[in-house]
Amino acid sequence: FALRQWGFDTSGVDLPQGTSATRNWRVTESRLHLLEVPAGQLPRESKDGARVDVAAFLICSQEVSRQIYEQYLTEEGIEGRHESDTRVSPTIRHPANSVSWMGAIRFLNWLSRKESLQPYYELSGGMWHIADRNGTGYRLPTEVDWEYASRAGSQTVYAFGEDVRYLDDYATYGLSLHCTPCASKLPNAWGLFDTAGNVWEWCQGTEHAYEAIRTDETGSESFVAAIRGGAYDNPAQILRSDNRVELGIGERFNGIGFRIARSIGEPPSKK
């Protein structure tokens, strides 16, 4: 759909089954565009063909930009090392970078309060944890959420297919010295931009333990979370839809940003 919409030749491209231009979107008070991702199942690479149930959820069409992230820093009076590396993201339209997992959840709580939502994360007894798993405050996507939305119904190496020659149309990667502005490249079949390349995106936790979100206020690196999608300076193989890296939640560098999500359905069933 995305290639056809922008007038590209789709011969040789593996378009996912059921691709449709009809999607439900919500525009937030902060003018962010959230896609209503339908419930479904995410195939896992295993001998028994296991699938993971995915509840319906909302996810932003693009990565968090410097513009809204810097608004948060200003309103909260946060200065110094929390700012993005402007060599990598030179304008406010570029993605926020150099964001730790802790920085991301603090931003998400700020955005929730700004839009009169109950914050999803809570600091209690010196530990961060999820206040209400059925809450609808802004949060990070789980790894399952992220891959399901990134693939957009595909089961190929990249969301658009197998042919790496098309990757430049969708992603900023390789020998790039900096990111491109958010949503500069083509979106996937569901309308999400930059799920490959530009900046890595933090997930809620890890694929195997995304429920166990508990960490102390110092951001101890004994707790890890996954980053997905690859960055502006990574080679093509790192941008595969199934690729994942785990980092301590206190880590931050100029290739890491994040994307906003919200829950709207029941949690995924446990299998």
Solvent accessible surface area in square Angstrom, and as a share of the most:
residue,aa,sasa,rsa
1,F,44,0.18
2,A,4,0.03
3,L,1,0.00
4,R,134,0.49
5,Q,105,0.46
6,W,119,0.42
7,G,69,0.66
8,F,83,0.34
9,D,99,0.51
10,T,35,0.20
11,S,74,0.48
12,G,68,0.65
13,V,17,0.10
14,D,67,0.35
15,L,48,0.24
16,P,16,0.10
17,Q,172,0.76
18,G,70,0.67
19,T,29,0.17
20,S,43,0.28
21,A,71,0.55
22,T,112,0.65
23,R,61,0.22
24,N,95,0.49
25,W,96,0.34
26,R,99,0.36
27,V,71,0.41
28,T,16,0.09
29,E,133,0.60
30,S,29,0.19
31,R,173,0.63
32,L,25,0.12
33,H,87,0.39
34,L,1,0.01
35,L,0,0.00
36,E,47,0.21
37,V,1,0.00
38,P,57,0.36
39,A,67,0.52
40,G,28,0.27
41,Q,83,0.37
42,L,3,0.01
43,P,39,0.25
44,R,58,0.21
45,E,150,0.67
46,S,58,0.37
47,K,217,0.92
48,D,120,0.62
49,G,51,0.49
50,A,42,0.33
51,R,112,0.41
52,V,41,0.23
53,D,33,0.17
54,V,4,0.02
55,A,20,0.15
56,A,28,0.22
57,F,3,0.01
58,L,0,0.00
59,I,2,0.01
60,C,3,0.02
61,S,12,0.08
62,Q,49,0.22
63,E,1,0.00
64,V,7,0.04
65,S,14,0.09
66,R,25,0.09
67,Q,106,0.47
68,I,16,0.08
69,Y,4,0.01
70,E,47,0.21
71,Q,72,0.32
72,Y,7,0.03
73,L,8,0.04
74,T,109,0.63
75,E,92,0.41
76,E,81,0.37
77,G,61,0.59
78,I,44,0.22
79,E,140,0.63
80,G,49,0.47
81,R,164,0.60
82,H,54,0.24
83,E,94,0.42
84,S,12,0.08
85,D,25,0.13
86,T,75,0.44
87,R,189,0.69
88,V,6,0.04
89,S,0,0.00
90,P,66,0.42
91,T,63,0.36
92,I,79,0.40
93,R,147,0.54
94,H,10,0.04
95,P,0,0.00
96,A,1,0.01
97,N,0,0.00
98,S,12,0.08
99,V,2,0.01
100,S,16,0.10
101,W,0,0.00
102,M,10,0.04
103,G,6,0.06
104,A,0,0.00
105,I,0,0.00
106,R,69,0.25
107,F,0,0.00
108,L,0,0.00
109,N,9,0.05
110,W,11,0.04
111,L,0,0.00
112,S,0,0.00
113,R,126,0.46
114,K,86,0.36
115,E,16,0.07
116,S,105,0.68
117,L,40,0.20
118,Q,134,0.60
119,P,26,0.17
120,Y,10,0.04
121,Y,4,0.02
122,E,75,0.34
123,L,82,0.41
124,S,56,0.36
125,G,83,0.79
126,G,41,0.40
127,M,59,0.26
128,W,21,0.07
129,H,40,0.18
130,I,17,0.08
131,A,40,0.31
132,D,72,0.38
133,R,88,0.32
134,N,93,0.48
135,G,15,0.15
136,T,57,0.33
137,G,0,0.00
138,Y,1,0.00
139,R,14,0.05
140,L,0,0.00
141,P,0,0.00
142,T,11,0.06
143,E,2,0.01
144,V,6,0.03
145,D,6,0.03
146,W,5,0.02
147,E,7,0.03
148,Y,21,0.08
149,A,1,0.00
150,S,5,0.04
151,R,27,0.10
152,A,2,0.02
153,G,45,0.43
154,S,7,0.04
155,Q,128,0.57
156,T,25,0.15
157,V,58,0.33
158,Y,14,0.05
159,A,19,0.15
160,F,13,0.05
161,G,1,0.01
162,E,89,0.40
163,D,34,0.18
164,V,70,0.40
165,R,196,0.72
166,Y,41,0.16
167,L,1,0.00
168,D,87,0.45
169,D,43,0.23
170,Y,21,0.08
171,A,0,0.00
172,T,8,0.05
173,Y,50,0.19
174,G,20,0.20
175,L,178,0.88
176,S,35,0.22
177,L,155,0.77
178,H,86,0.39
179,C,0,0.00
180,T,33,0.19
181,P,31,0.19
182,C,9,0.06
183,A,36,0.28
184,S,59,0.38
185,K,46,0.19
186,L,16,0.08
187,P,5,0.03
188,N,8,0.04
189,A,12,0.09
190,W,20,0.07
191,G,14,0.14
192,L,2,0.01
193,F,42,0.17
194,D,3,0.01
195,T,15,0.09
196,A,19,0.15
197,G,0,0.00
198,N,0,0.00
199,V,1,0.01
200,W,16,0.06
201,E,1,0.00
202,W,0,0.00
203,C,0,0.00
204,Q,2,0.01
205,G,0,0.00
206,T,13,0.07
207,E,34,0.15
208,H,154,0.69
209,A,50,0.39
210,Y,34,0.13
211,E,77,0.35
212,A,60,0.47
213,I,2,0.01
214,R,133,0.49
215,T,4,0.02
216,D,48,0.25
217,E,71,0.32
218,T,118,0.68
219,G,5,0.04
220,S,37,0.24
221,E,100,0.45
222,S,105,0.68
223,F,36,0.15
224,V,53,0.31
225,A,0,0.00
226,A,0,0.00
227,I,2,0.01
228,R,2,0.01
229,G,5,0.05
230,G,0,0.00
231,A,1,0.01
232,Y,16,0.06
233,D,74,0.38
234,N,28,0.15
235,P,63,0.39
236,A,21,0.16
237,Q,103,0.46
238,I,50,0.25
239,L,5,0.02
240,R,85,0.31
241,S,6,0.04
242,D,49,0.25
243,N,22,0.11
244,R,70,0.26
245,V,55,0.32
246,E,76,0.34
247,L,27,0.14
248,G,5,0.04
249,I,0,0.00
250,G,30,0.29
251,E,58,0.26
252,R,72,0.26
253,F,88,0.37
254,N,46,0.24
255,G,3,0.03
256,I,0,0.00
257,G,0,0.00
258,F,0,0.00
259,R,1,0.00
260,I,1,0.00
261,A,0,0.00
262,R,34,0.12
263,S,13,0.08
264,I,60,0.31
265,G,32,0.31
266,E,132,0.59
267,P,59,0.37
268,P,22,0.14
269,S,59,0.38
270,K,123,0.52
271,K,190,0.80
